[in-house]
Amino acid sequence: MRWEELEQQPCSLARTLSVVGDRWTLLLLRECFLGIRRFDEFEKRLGVTRHVLAERLKKLVEAGVLDKVAYQQRPLREEYRLSDKGRDLYPAVLALVNWGDRHMSGAEGAPIRHRHSHCGQPMHGVLVCSECGEALQPGAVVLEEAPAFKGQLLPAHWQVQRSGEKP
C-alpha cells in the first residue's frame, strides 16, 4: 500500500493517517489545541520550514480539520481555527500524549500536567465505552466487519478475535 493511497483503504485508521499521519501534522494539531492560530506563531513554535508548514496547513484545511478565517481585511490576514472535525481529534491527541507521558518521560516525569477544568483535579484521559462507560483495555473489544464489508477485511479467524490479542 502506497502512502498516497491510504485514503482509499477500507480502514478507518488508514484513512485517518492519510490526513494526520506525519509528525508535523500532529505537532501542528498540538499547537492548535494550545490555542495557536497564526502561521508565524506555528512557524516560531515548531521550527518547521515555511514550505512544510504551508503544505500541512493546506492539507488540514482541505480535509476540513482546520478552517481558514480572516482576522484582518487590509491587508488580508488569516488564521487557522479547529473545525468541529478538528476538535474531534482531541481524544486521539490526548491518548498519544498519555502514552508519551507513561512510556517516554524521563525520571522527572511528564513535562505537562493536565487538570480537568470541571472538577479541578489532575487527570489523564481514559477511553471508555460509549454505551456503559467502562474503561477500554486491549482485549476488551471484539472486531466485527460491517455488513457491507463482510468477509473482505478481516481474516476469518479474526471475526471473534479481541483487539490486542495475538491471532
N, C-alpha and C positions, 0 to 999 in steps of 0.2 A: 504494500500500500504506500503510495506516494503522499508526501505532506500536503500537497495541493488538492488531493482527493479526499481528505478527511471529511469534509462537509457533506460528501456524497454517501458516506457509510451509514448503514442502518444500525448505528450505535450512538447513543446519546453522549457518551464520553468522547468518542472520536469527533463528533460534531462540535462539542463544546471546545475541545482542544484546537479545532480549526480557527476559533476566534481568540481564545485566551491562552493558548498553549506555548507561549515563549516567555522567557524571563522578563523582557522589558515590558510586555503587556501586563503581566502580573504585578510588577513593581509600579507600573503606571496606575493600575487599579488600586493598589495600596495607597498611593498618594491621593487618588480621588476620594477614597473613604476617609482620609485625613483632612479633607476639605480643600485640597489644592485644585485649582480650576484653570489656571492660565499657562500658556505654552512656556513662557520664560521661567515660571516657577517650577514646572516639571523639569525643564532642562537643567536648571540650577540644582535642584534637589537630587536628581537621578544621575547627573553627569553623563547623560546619553547624547549622542550626536544629534544635531537638528534634523538631519535626514531620517534617521531611525525613529526619532520621536514623532515627526510629522507622519511617517508611514503608519506607525502604530495607532496614533490618534485617528487618522483617516479610516483605518480598518474598524476601529471601535465605533466610530460614528456610522459607517456603512452598515455595521451589524446591529445598530440600534442600541448599543450598550451605553454610549455617550450621546448627548445632544450638544450641538454647537449653538451657542446662544450669544447674540450681540450684547455687549455691555457698554458700547460707545459707538456713536454713528459717524462722527467726523474727527479723525479718520476712523473707519470701521475697525473695531477691535472685538474679538470674540473670545469666549471662554468655553470650557468643556464641563458639562454637568452630567452626573449619572442619571440615566433614564430609569424608569421602573425596572426595565430589563437588567440594567447595570446594578441597581440596588439589590436585585435578586441574587447577585453573585456574592453578597456579603457572607452568607454562611460558608460558602466554599473557601473564600479567602481566610476567614476566621479559622476554619478547620486546618488549613495549611499553616497558619501562624501557631495554632495549638500544637501541631506536630513538631514544628521547629522549636517551640519552647521546651517541649518534652525531650526531643532527641538531638537537637543541635546546639543547645545552650551550653556554655561552659560552667565552671564551678560557681560563678557569680549568679547563675540562674537566668531567667528570661529577662531580656532587655526592657520590655514594656509590660506593665500590668494592666489588665482590663478590669474595669469596675462597671457593674450594671447600674445605669442611672436611675432605674426604677426603685430598686431596693437598696442601692448604695454599697452592696457587697462586692469584694473581689470575686472574679468569676473566670471560667473558661467555657467556651461554647461546647455544647453536647448535642449531637444529632439524635433526635428522638423520633419515634414512630408517630406519624400524623394522626393515627387513629386511637392509640392507647396511651401515648406519652412515655412509653418505656424507652430508655436509652438503647440505641442500636450498637451492637458489637458484631465483629466478624463472626459468621456462623449463625447469626440470628435472622438472616434474610434468605428466603428461597427465591431463586431466579426462575422466572417463567417467561416464555416468549409471548408477546401479544398475539391474539388470534390471527392477525394479518401476516405474521411472520412465522407461524407455527412450522417447526421443522427446518427452518432456514438459517438460524443464527447460532443456536447452542447445540453442541454435540448431544446426542440422546441421553448419555449418562449424566449430563448436567441439568436435565429437566427437574430433578429432585435434589440437586446439589445445593448446598447452602453457600452463600458468598463467603469467601475467605477460607473455605476448606479445600484441601487438595483433592482432585478427582481420583 
